[in-house]
Amino acid sequence: MIGLIVEGKSDVKKIKMVLKEDVHFVVLNGINFREEQINQINNAIDTCDNVYVLTDPDEAGDKVAKLIIKNFPELERLKVDPNEAKVLKKRGYKYGVEYCSNKYLRTLFSSYIELTSLIS
């Protein structure tokens, strides 16, 4: 089983559309993580084969990813291409894992993780 540390519930929903794998999610609910999330990350490290950081390719996502990796240097961040994760909103572009195409996410996951099955 793999573990993924993500920023929010929208990321979980999107990833479940792509992966058939049994995934252990740690949802940060923002860029600050507290003791509860630290405990969840430790639990994921203890119970999963591999744990990855998957945050948005924006300033907030970069900030939280750096903070997590500083505290858990054994973790690897899955790098999301900002051009694949952007959507035009009223006030300009927003970037998020949830905006990535399923095809792009399948490619991203398969380049980092040996997966037994992807949803086609």
C-alpha positions in Angstrom: 0.0 0.0 0.0 1.2 3.5 -0.8 0.6 6.6 1.3 -0.1 10.0 -0.1 0.1 13.3 1.9 -2.3 15.7 0.1 -3.6 19.2 0.9 -7.3 18.6 0.8 -10.4 16.4 0.1 -10.6 17.4 -3.5 -7.2 15.9 -4.1 -8.4 12.6 -2.5 -11.5 12.5 -4.7 -9.4 13.2 -7.9 -6.8 10.5 -7.0 -9.4 7.9 -6.3 -10.6 8.4 -9.9 -7.1 7.4 -11.2 -5.7 4.8 -8.8 -7.2 1.4 -8.1 -4.4 0.9 -5.5 -5.2 0.8 -1.8 -4.0 4.2 -0.8 -3.6 5.6 2.7 -4.3 9.3 2.6 -3.1 11.9 5.0 -5.2 15.1 4.4 -3.6 18.2 5.7 -6.6 20.6 5.2 -4.4 23.5 4.4 -0.8 24.5 4.6 -0.4 24.2 8.3 0.0 20.8 9.8 -0.5 20.1 13.5 0.2 17.2 15.9 -2.7 15.2 14.5 -1.3 15.3 11.0 2.2 14.6 12.3 0.8 11.5 14.0 -1.0 10.5 10.8 2.2 10.9 8.8 4.1 8.7 11.2 1.3 6.1 11.0 1.5 6.2 7.2 5.3 5.7 7.3 4.8 2.8 9.7 2.1 1.0 7.8 2.7 1.8 4.1 5.4 0.5 1.7 6.1 4.0 0.5 4.7 7.5 1.4 4.8 10.4 -0.9 4.0 14.1 -0.6 1.6 15.3 -3.3 0.9 19.0 -3.0 -0.2 21.7 -5.5 2.5 23.3 -7.6 1.9 26.7 -6.1 3.5 28.8 -3.4 1.3 27.3 -0.6 1.9 23.7 -1.9 5.7 24.3 -2.1 5.7 25.7 1.4 3.9 22.8 3.0 5.9 20.2 1.0 9.2 21.7 2.2 8.0 21.8 5.8 6.9 18.1 5.6 10.2 17.0 4.0 12.2 19.0 6.5 10.5 17.1 9.3 10.4 13.8 7.4 13.4 13.7 5.2 12.8 10.1 4.1 9.7 11.2 2.1 9.7 12.1 -1.5 7.6 14.7 -3.2 5.8 13.9 -6.4 6.5 16.9 -8.6 3.4 18.1 -10.4 3.9 20.1 -13.6 2.2 23.5 -13.0 1.0 23.6 -16.6 -0.9 20.4 -16.1 -2.5 21.6 -12.8 -3.8 25.0 -13.7 -7.2 26.3 -14.4 -8.4 29.8 -15.2 -10.7 31.4 -12.6 -12.2 34.8 -12.3 -9.1 36.2 -10.6 -6.4 34.5 -12.7 -4.9 31.0 -12.7 -5.3 28.6 -9.8 -3.1 25.5 -9.5 -4.2 22.2 -7.9 -3.8 18.5 -8.1 -7.6 18.3 -8.5 -7.3 20.2 -11.8 -4.9 17.7 -13.4 -6.3 15.4 -16.1 -6.6 11.7 -15.2 -4.2 10.9 -18.0 -1.5 13.2 -16.6 -2.0 11.8 -13.1 -1.7 8.2 -14.3 1.6 9.2 -16.0 2.8 11.0 -12.9 2.1 8.1 -10.6 3.5 5.5 -12.9 6.8 7.4 -13.2 7.3 7.4 -9.4 5.4 4.3 -8.2 5.2 0.7 -9.2 1.5 0.3 -9.4 -0.4 -2.9 -9.9 -3.3 -1.2 -11.5 -4.5 2.1 -12.7 -8.1 3.0 -13.6 -8.2 3.4 -17.4 
